[in-house]
């Protein structure tokens, strides 16, 4: 595709800004009709989606993409159905736009409150996962935002096929097809333009590898909602139920490897390490997970590799797990404070006081008690889907769903009051 990237991106921005005004006026029923129509189009196009996805997978294998990236790229029957179900779940959620809260009367007689409103135009830059195209479009649509989606070059055929379904659904619902625009060029200059288009884009959401997100965070002039990586921890406390601990620690690592909410470091209280670690090592061996342990861990599991300082700060996205034995919950939290990316941490314990301490003192976007880190996900949180996970501390934190894609404005209702 030969084109002037700057002019092309400016055109997308202008169209998105115009479409955002139309979406802000659209009622809940129209938005829901569009979501359901898009879901139907995706189901009807399942074979086409898989055919186009196979072109991307073949190209990815030829380029030597690793297994984690290929897994993220693949569109299976289950994932296609998941896209459709996600859109239906979003349609079933309450519409946040126009919601009025905190109304109260002031001494002057005016009535003051807040109304939830769309952000406007959201730019989303992502790698590999073509299902993000549907999830992001659905969330932006329901929250009244126009969106410009720039997927990775490795998923260009898949993303364009999903975009066709989206445009057909929007058209059937009478909404502008420019409300969701998928960038058609793989030229990286398009990203550079997107992140500086302050006249047309209100916020950028990057989803992808650490390098991509660091670059966008560094160069963007548009505000960014982001997380750099997912170095997630499970801490097995001395008062943990060991059967539960085994299942949680196995699921958190092995349910899926190439996802940001997979456990990368297991912390184990020294009181129960000798009992739980051999059990876990046996389970992990069934999935060929490479274990890397601290010196104390290797006394119990002498056959595993030694963990280095770098391991504690690495998001593997692969069947590799670092393990550290710690002296109680304080030491576990110290390790998390030093090495966590602020994504998700879990404590497994039957001790109520320690669980409350962990919840209060661990400063991550999701903190859990007796549950797998894999639950840190928009679907599991009842958001219908997520635009991404935010480890920032302002505006939105954790899985970003509909409410995270809106803001609030003050509204004042009066009956002729003037300020004296």
DOGULO-630679 format. One record per residue (C-alpha): x, y, z. Coordinates in nm, 4 decimals, always signed. Example, Ala and Ser with C-alpha at 12.3 -4.5 7.8 and 13.67 -1.06 7.14 Angstrom:
BEGIN
SITE       c1       c2       c3
SITE  +1.2300  -0.4500  +0.7800
SITE  +1.3670  -0.1060  +0.7140
END
This chain:
BEGIN
SITE       c1       c2       c3
SITE  +0.0000  +0.0000  +0.0000
SITE  +0.1704  +0.3193  -0.1208
SITE  +0.0461  +0.6364  +0.0417
SITE  +0.1447  +0.9474  +0.2267
SITE  +0.1322  +0.8179  +0.5830
SITE  +0.0876  +1.1566  +0.7452
SITE  -0.2054  +1.2540  +0.5229
SITE  -0.3592  +0.9086  +0.5573
SITE  -0.3447  +0.9160  +0.9374
SITE  -0.4755  +1.2734  +0.9473
SITE  -0.7712  +1.1599  +0.7349
SITE  -0.8426  +0.8739  +0.9772
SITE  -0.8215  +1.1196  +1.2655
SITE  -1.0638  +1.3648  +1.1074
SITE  -1.3098  +1.0871  +1.0304
SITE  -1.2807  +0.9504  +1.3825
SITE  -1.3424  +1.2899  +1.5406
SITE  -1.6561  +1.3388  +1.3298
SITE  -1.7749  +0.9856  +1.4112
SITE  -1.7159  +1.0432  +1.7831
SITE  -1.9739  +1.3215  +1.7817
SITE  -2.2266  +1.0890  +1.6184
SITE  -2.1505  +0.8164  +1.8733
SITE  -2.1891  +1.0550  +2.1655
SITE  -2.5464  +1.1161  +2.0451
SITE  -2.6229  +0.7467  +1.9838
SITE  -2.8597  +0.5818  +2.2275
SITE  -2.7887  +0.2634  +2.4157
SITE  -3.0206  +0.0646  +2.1909
SITE  -2.8380  +0.1660  +1.8735
SITE  -2.4993  +0.0795  +2.0245
SITE  -2.6258  -0.2566  +2.1464
SITE  -2.7769  -0.3344  +1.8063
SITE  -2.4381  -0.2652  +1.6486
SITE  -2.2582  -0.4899  +1.8974
SITE  -2.4986  -0.7780  +1.8385
SITE  -2.4801  -0.7303  +1.4612
SITE  -2.0993  -0.7384  +1.4723
SITE  -2.1115  -1.0578  +1.6820
SITE  -2.3397  -1.2187  +1.4223
SITE  -2.1096  -1.1107  +1.1394
SITE  -1.8075  -1.2609  +1.3172
SITE  -1.9822  -1.5945  +1.3625
SITE  -2.0952  -1.5955  +0.9995
SITE  -1.7416  -1.5173  +0.8805
SITE  -1.5654  -1.7801  +1.0959
SITE  -1.4214  -1.9717  +0.8011
SITE  -1.3036  -1.6532  +0.6293
SITE  -1.1452  -1.5358  +0.9536
SITE  -0.9552  -1.8635  +0.9912
SITE  -0.8426  -1.8534  +0.6267
SITE  -0.7072  -1.5015  +0.6622
SITE  -0.5507  -1.5903  +0.9959
SITE  -0.3710  -1.8851  +0.8369
SITE  -0.1978  -1.6397  +0.6021
SITE  -0.0674  -1.4498  +0.9050
SITE  +0.0355  -1.7688  +1.0861
SITE  +0.2255  -1.8977  +0.7833
SITE  +0.4022  -1.5637  +0.7444
SITE  +0.4793  -1.5571  +1.1160
SITE  +0.6339  -1.9034  +1.1101
SITE  +0.8410  -1.8048  +0.8067
SITE  +0.9675  -1.4997  +0.9971
SITE  +1.0580  -1.7154  +1.2968
SITE  +0.8053  -1.5796  +1.5466
SITE  +0.8314  -1.7651  +1.8779
SITE  +0.5618  -1.9962  +2.0113
SITE  +0.4213  -1.7348  +2.2516
SITE  +0.3633  -1.4853  +1.9698
SITE  +0.2164  -1.7501  +1.7413
SITE  -0.0207  -1.8527  +2.0200
SITE  -0.1363  -1.4924  +2.0602
SITE  -0.1802  -1.4638  +1.6841
SITE  -0.3897  -1.7767  +1.6298
SITE  -0.7657  -1.7522  +1.5709
SITE  -0.9236  -2.0825  +1.6685
SITE  -1.2941  -2.1673  +1.6634
SITE  -1.2952  -2.1106  +2.0390
SITE  -1.1374  -1.7653  +2.0110
SITE  -1.3682  -1.6598  +1.7288
SITE  -1.6662  -1.7626  +1.9386
SITE  -1.5040  -1.5807  +2.2291
SITE  -1.4944  -1.2593  +2.0262
SITE  -1.8651  -1.2902  +1.9472
SITE  -1.9558  -1.3756  +2.3064
SITE  -1.7474  -1.0854  +2.4321
SITE  -1.9405  -0.8425  +2.2143
SITE  -2.2689  -0.9884  +2.3403
SITE  -2.1507  -0.9509  +2.6981
SITE  -2.0626  -0.5866  +2.6344
SITE  -2.4089  -0.5307  +2.4872
SITE  -2.5621  -0.6744  +2.8055
SITE  -2.3666  -0.4411  +3.0334
SITE  -2.5148  -0.1157  +3.1635
SITE  -2.4307  +0.1834  +2.9470
SITE  -2.2119  +0.4197  +3.1517
SITE  -2.2621  +0.7169  +2.9190
SITE  -2.4972  +0.9786  +3.0611
SITE  -2.4981  +0.8278  +3.4105
SITE  -2.5465  +1.1049  +3.6683
SITE  -2.4104  +1.0694  +4.0197
SITE  -2.3344  +1.2623  +4.3389
SITE  -2.6189  +1.5130  +4.2945
SITE  -2.6560  +1.7523  +4.5852
SITE  -2.7804  +2.1024  +4.6590
SITE  -2.5404  +2.3840  +4.7406
SITE  -2.6280  +2.6762  +4.9724
SITE  -2.6771  +2.8941  +4.6641
SITE  -2.9663  +2.6718  +4.5554
SITE  -2.7884  +2.5199  +4.2555
SITE  -2.7922  +2.1419  +4.2217
SITE  -2.4481  +1.9969  +4.1491
SITE  -2.3425  +1.6556  +4.0242
SITE  -2.1360  +1.4591  +3.7743
SITE  -2.2229  +1.3030  +3.4386
SITE  -2.0231  +1.0226  +3.2803
SITE  -1.9134  +1.1013  +2.9235
SITE  -1.7001  +0.9373  +2.6504
SITE  -1.3337  +1.0270  +2.6207
SITE  -1.3815  +1.0967  +2.2480
SITE  -1.1356  +0.9183  +2.0164
SITE  -0.9207  +0.6348  +2.1438
SITE  -0.6145  +0.5121  +1.9557
SITE  -0.5178  +0.1522  +2.0248
SITE  -0.1810  +0.0098  +1.9181
SITE  -0.1398  -0.3627  +1.9679
SITE  +0.0565  -0.6674  +1.8576
SITE  -0.0365  -1.0194  +1.7538
SITE  -0.3809  -1.0814  +1.9004
SITE  -0.6471  -1.0225  +1.6334
SITE  -0.9232  -1.0778  +1.8902
SITE  -0.8180  -0.7417  +2.0380
SITE  -0.9671  -0.5816  +1.7263
SITE  -1.3158  -0.7007  +1.8202
SITE  -1.2771  -0.6512  +2.1960
SITE  -1.1428  -0.2974  +2.1611
SITE  -1.4002  -0.1975  +1.9010
SITE  -1.6823  -0.3289  +2.1199
SITE  -1.5703  -0.1513  +2.4352
SITE  -1.5084  +0.1762  +2.2566
SITE  -1.8442  +0.1549  +2.0810
SITE  -2.0447  +0.0857  +2.3987
SITE  -1.8650  +0.3643  +2.5853
SITE  -1.9455  +0.6084  +2.3042
SITE  -1.5893  +0.6484  +2.1743
SITE  -1.4656  +0.6366  +1.8174
SITE  -1.1454  +0.4369  +1.7786
SITE  -0.8472  +0.4004  +1.5487
SITE  -0.6926  +0.0542  +1.5747
SITE  -0.3393  -0.0159  +1.4620
SITE  -0.2580  -0.3856  +1.4867
SITE  +0.0786  -0.5446  +1.4243
SITE  +0.1988  -0.6279  +1.0750
SITE  +0.2012  -0.9960  +1.1725
SITE  -0.1831  -0.9909  +1.1992
SITE  -0.2700  -0.7645  +0.9072
SITE  -0.4908  -1.0163  +0.7223
SITE  -0.6727  -1.1247  +1.0386
SITE  -0.7339  -0.7693  +1.1572
SITE  -0.8708  -0.6551  +0.8223
SITE  -1.1061  -0.9545  +0.8132
SITE  -1.2376  -0.8675  +1.1617
SITE  -1.2675  -0.5025  +1.0556
SITE  -1.4939  -0.6052  +0.7674
SITE  -1.7293  -0.7729  +1.0151
SITE  -1.7260  -0.4629  +1.2364
SITE  -1.8108  -0.2279  +0.9513
SITE  -2.0967  -0.4493  +0.8351
SITE  -2.2405  -0.4521  +1.1868
SITE  -2.2107  -0.0759  +1.2269
SITE  -2.3795  -0.0200  +0.8935
SITE  -2.6698  -0.2490  +0.9867
SITE  -2.7227  -0.0505  +1.3065
SITE  -2.7149  +0.2830  +1.1251
SITE  -2.3932  +0.4019  +1.2890
SITE  -2.0977  +0.5478  +1.0955
SITE  -1.8472  +0.2859  +0.9845
SITE  -1.5735  +0.5398  +1.0601
SITE  -1.6516  +0.4942  +1.4292
SITE  -1.4054  +0.2012  +1.4128
SITE  -1.1131  +0.2335  +1.1729
SITE  -0.8405  -0.0272  +1.1408
SITE  -0.5187  +0.1135  +0.9967
SITE  -0.4568  -0.0566  +0.6638
SITE  -0.0838  +0.0047  +0.6361
SITE  +0.1906  -0.1910  +0.8107
SITE  +0.4286  +0.1040  +0.7849
SITE  +0.5617  +0.1800  +1.1319
SITE  +0.5426  +0.5511  +1.0565
SITE  +0.1676  +0.5201  +1.1160
SITE  +0.2359  +0.4602  +1.4857
SITE  +0.4566  +0.7681  +1.5056
SITE  +0.1761  +0.9768  +1.3584
SITE  -0.0931  +0.8300  +1.5844
SITE  +0.0829  +0.9073  +1.9084
SITE  +0.1274  +1.2749  +1.8179
SITE  -0.2229  +1.3462  +1.6761
SITE  -0.3436  +1.5534  +1.9706
SITE  -0.6089  +1.7271  +1.7601
SITE  -0.7832  +1.4010  +1.6803
SITE  -0.6943  +1.1379  +1.9437
SITE  -0.7713  +1.1828  +2.3142
SITE  -0.5903  +0.8815  +2.4585
SITE  -0.3579  +0.6048  +2.3359
SITE  -0.3769  +0.2480  +2.4675
SITE  -0.0748  +0.0338  +2.3734
SITE  -0.0978  -0.3443  +2.4009
SITE  +0.2082  -0.5485  +2.3199
SITE  +0.5673  -0.6115  +2.4144
SITE  +0.7645  -0.4035  +2.6588
SITE  +0.9673  -0.2440  +2.3789
SITE  +0.6579  -0.1183  +2.1992
SITE  +0.5034  +0.0252  +2.5146
SITE  +0.8272  +0.1904  +2.6282
SITE  +0.8639  +0.3552  +2.2868
SITE  +0.5061  +0.4836  +2.2861
SITE  +0.5277  +0.6073  +2.6449
SITE  +0.8499  +0.7932  +2.5615
SITE  +0.7429  +0.9518  +2.2339
SITE  +0.3669  +1.0040  +2.2718
SITE  +0.2182  +1.3512  +2.2949
SITE  -0.1263  +1.1986  +2.3475
SITE  -0.1994  +1.0681  +2.7028
SITE  -0.1263  +0.6946  +2.7404
SITE  -0.2993  +0.4197  +2.9435
SITE  -0.0487  +0.1355  +2.9736
SITE  +0.1323  -0.1415  +3.1503
SITE  +0.4876  -0.2348  +3.0566
SITE  +0.4936  -0.6001  +3.1580
SITE  +0.3291  -0.8571  +3.3796
SITE  +0.5685  -0.9881  +3.6409
SITE  +0.3045  -1.1548  +3.8575
SITE  +0.3650  -1.3381  +4.1858
SITE  +0.1961  -1.6123  +4.3851
SITE  +0.2979  -1.6314  +4.7510
SITE  +0.2223  -1.9581  +4.9332
SITE  +0.1975  -1.8709  +5.3001
SITE  +0.2919  -2.0988  +5.5881
SITE  -0.0784  -2.1291  +5.6739
SITE  -0.1868  -2.2229  +5.3221
SITE  -0.4053  -2.5235  +5.2433
SITE  -0.1516  -2.7193  +5.0408
SITE  -0.3928  -2.8832  +4.7969
SITE  -0.5373  -2.5409  +4.7161
SITE  -0.1898  -2.3900  +4.6895
SITE  -0.0812  -2.6589  +4.4451
SITE  -0.3800  -2.6031  +4.2168
SITE  -0.3492  -2.2232  +4.2219
SITE  +0.0260  -2.2216  +4.1592
SITE  -0.0099  -2.4729  +3.8749
SITE  -0.2981  -2.2875  +3.7090
SITE  -0.1358  -1.9453  +3.7445
SITE  +0.1682  -2.0675  +3.5525
SITE  +0.0389  -2.3325  +3.3141
SITE  -0.3126  -2.2256  +3.2108
SITE  -0.1540  -2.0103  +2.9392
SITE  +0.2054  -1.8936  +2.9114
SITE  +0.1936  -1.6030  +2.6666
SITE  -0.0327  -1.3749  +2.8722
SITE  +0.0440  -1.0857  +3.1046
SITE  -0.1436  -1.2335  +3.4032
SITE  +0.0516  -1.5595  +3.4126
SITE  +0.2624  -1.6125  +3.7250
SITE  +0.6344  -1.5597  +3.6617
SITE  +0.7670  -1.5910  +4.0186
SITE  +0.6514  -1.8277  +4.2930
SITE  +0.7275  -1.7263  +4.6519
SITE  +0.7031  -1.9975  +4.9193
SITE  +0.7149  -1.9642  +5.2959
SITE  +1.0093  -2.1551  +5.4420
SITE  +0.7790  -2.3360  +5.6870
SITE  +0.6059  -2.5388  +5.4166
SITE  +0.8597  -2.5270  +5.1308
SITE  +0.9918  -2.8798  +5.1849
SITE  +0.6393  -3.0181  +5.1646
SITE  +0.4874  -2.8177  +4.8781
SITE  +0.7802  -2.7708  +4.6397
SITE  +0.8338  -3.1399  +4.5493
SITE  +0.4609  -3.1694  +4.4774
SITE  +0.4691  -2.8652  +4.2537
SITE  +0.7887  -2.9734  +4.0779
SITE  +0.6181  -3.2998  +3.9859
SITE  +0.3152  -3.1129  +3.8474
SITE  +0.5263  -2.8658  +3.6516
SITE  +0.7288  -3.1526  +3.5045
SITE  +0.4123  -3.2826  +3.3369
SITE  +0.4055  -2.9570  +3.1369
SITE  +0.7842  -2.9381  +3.0861
SITE  +0.8117  -2.6138  +3.2820
SITE  +1.1714  -2.5099  +3.3443
SITE  +1.2233  -2.4208  +3.7121
SITE  +1.4847  -2.1733  +3.8317
SITE  +1.5320  -2.1461  +4.2061
SITE  +1.7130  -1.9572  +4.4784
SITE  +1.9796  -2.1345  +4.6859
SITE  +1.7264  -2.2539  +4.9461
SITE  +1.4942  -2.3830  +4.6762
SITE  +1.7770  -2.5828  +4.5168
SITE  +1.8457  -2.7586  +4.8472
SITE  +1.4946  -2.9049  +4.8201
SITE  +1.4990  -2.9331  +4.4383
SITE  +1.8693  -2.9842  +4.3551
SITE  +1.7956  -3.0807  +3.9946
SITE  +1.6615  -2.7372  +3.8919
SITE  +1.8593  -2.4442  +3.7528
SITE  +1.9837  -2.1596  +3.9678
SITE  +1.7870  -1.8353  +3.9460
SITE  +1.9842  -1.5204  +3.8673
SITE  +1.9097  -1.1636  +3.9731
SITE  +1.7734  -1.1064  +3.6229
SITE  +1.5145  -1.3822  +3.6638
SITE  +1.3263  -1.1933  +3.9348
SITE  +1.2690  -0.9062  +3.6898
SITE  +1.1825  -1.1119  +3.3813
SITE  +0.8425  -1.1642  +3.2209
SITE  +0.9031  -1.5015  +3.0560
SITE  +0.5748  -1.5497  +2.8661
SITE  +0.7006  -1.9064  +2.8386
SITE  +0.7115  -2.2342  +3.0391
SITE  +0.9756  -2.0974  +3.2755
SITE  +0.9200  -2.0221  +3.6452
SITE  +1.1457  -1.8652  +3.9058
SITE  +1.1007  -1.9812  +4.2673
SITE  +1.2144  -1.8171  +4.5890
SITE  +1.1786  -1.9336  +4.9481
SITE  +1.1047  -1.6458  +5.1855
SITE  +1.0793  -1.6041  +5.5613
SITE  +0.7145  -1.5094  +5.6000
SITE  +0.4711  -1.2625  +5.4500
SITE  +0.6849  -0.9542  +5.5190
SITE  +0.9717  -1.0988  +5.3152
SITE  +0.7291  -1.1982  +5.0396
SITE  +0.5912  -0.8445  +5.0203
SITE  +0.9438  -0.7010  +5.0223
SITE  +1.0289  -0.9158  +4.7202
SITE  +0.7090  -0.8122  +4.5418
SITE  +0.7729  -0.4449  +4.6185
SITE  +1.1207  -0.4707  +4.4678
SITE  +1.0476  -0.6836  +4.1606
SITE  +0.6784  -0.6641  +4.0713
SITE  +0.5586  -0.4735  +3.7646
SITE  +0.2451  -0.3758  +3.9594
SITE  +0.0156  -0.6071  +3.7643
SITE  -0.1237  -0.8923  +3.9814
SITE  -0.0185  -1.0700  +4.3012
SITE  -0.1824  -1.3526  +4.4978
SITE  -0.1445  -1.4859  +4.8506
SITE  -0.2558  -1.8397  +4.9304
SITE  -0.3353  -1.8635  +5.3000
SITE  -0.5931  -1.9635  +5.5568
SITE  -0.4690  -1.6887  +5.7878
SITE  -0.7195  -1.4011  +5.7784
SITE  -0.4860  -1.1410  +5.9304
SITE  -0.2110  -1.2123  +5.6773
SITE  -0.4542  -1.2061  +5.3876
SITE  -0.5820  -0.8636  +5.4977
SITE  -0.2263  -0.7387  +5.5427
SITE  -0.1357  -0.8589  +5.1929
SITE  -0.4423  -0.6891  +5.0419
SITE  -0.3658  -0.3622  +5.2183
SITE  +0.0093  -0.3408  +5.1647
SITE  +0.0768  -0.4892  +4.8207
SITE  +0.0514  -0.2032  +4.5710
SITE  -0.0469  -0.3706  +4.2436
SITE  -0.3437  -0.3140  +4.0152
SITE  -0.4963  -0.6482  +4.1239
SITE  -0.4269  -0.8156  +4.4604
SITE  -0.5855  -1.1536  +4.5313
SITE  -0.6392  -1.4020  +4.8112
SITE  -0.6639  -1.7746  +4.7319
SITE  -0.7168  -1.7308  +4.3575
SITE  -0.5107  -1.7715  +4.0416
SITE  -0.3526  -1.4607  +3.8894
SITE  -0.5202  -1.5684  +3.5643
SITE  -0.8430  -1.4083  +3.6919
SITE  -0.6954  -1.0604  +3.6336
SITE  -0.8896  -1.0278  +3.3116
SITE  -1.1744  -0.8169  +3.1804
SITE  -1.4054  -1.1108  +3.1106
SITE  -1.3475  -1.2557  +3.4573
SITE  -1.4055  -0.9175  +3.6232
SITE  -1.7417  -0.8839  +3.4524
SITE  -1.6281  -0.6055  +3.2207
SITE  -1.7347  -0.8003  +2.9103
SITE  -1.3856  -0.7527  +2.7741
SITE  -1.0945  -0.5240  +2.8451
SITE  -0.9092  -0.2646  +2.6459
SITE  -0.5958  -0.3571  +2.8390
SITE  -0.4499  -0.3695  +3.1876
SITE  -0.3369  -0.0420  +3.3392
SITE  -0.0661  -0.0336  +3.6038
SITE  -0.0819  +0.3459  +3.6126
SITE  -0.2306  +0.5019  +3.9257
SITE  -0.4430  +0.7730  +3.7679
SITE  -0.7685  +0.7618  +3.5706
SITE  -0.7866  +0.3823  +3.5243
SITE  -0.6092  +0.0967  +3.7022
SITE  -0.6249  -0.2781  +3.6414
SITE  -0.8429  -0.4177  +3.3615
SITE  -0.9825  -0.1193  +3.1705
SITE  -1.3446  -0.1707  +3.0714
SITE  -1.6314  +0.0620  +2.9927
SITE  -1.5957  +0.2943  +3.2905
SITE  -1.2225  +0.3297  +3.2278
SITE  -1.3006  +0.4557  +2.8771
SITE  -1.5167  +0.7381  +3.0080
SITE  -1.4621  +1.0497  +3.2129
SITE  -1.6892  +1.2688  +3.4194
SITE  -1.7943  +1.6282  +3.3816
SITE  -1.9595  +1.8512  +3.6377
SITE  -2.3215  +1.9434  +3.5730
SITE  -2.5123  +2.2237  +3.7424
SITE  -2.8911  +2.2586  +3.7549
SITE  -3.0247  +2.5950  +3.8537
SITE  -3.3458  +2.7953  +3.8624
SITE  -3.2107  +3.1404  +3.7866
SITE  -2.9376  +3.1672  +4.0518
SITE  -2.6734  +3.4342  +4.0075
SITE  -2.3576  +3.4680  +4.2083
SITE  -2.3491  +3.7584  +4.4486
END
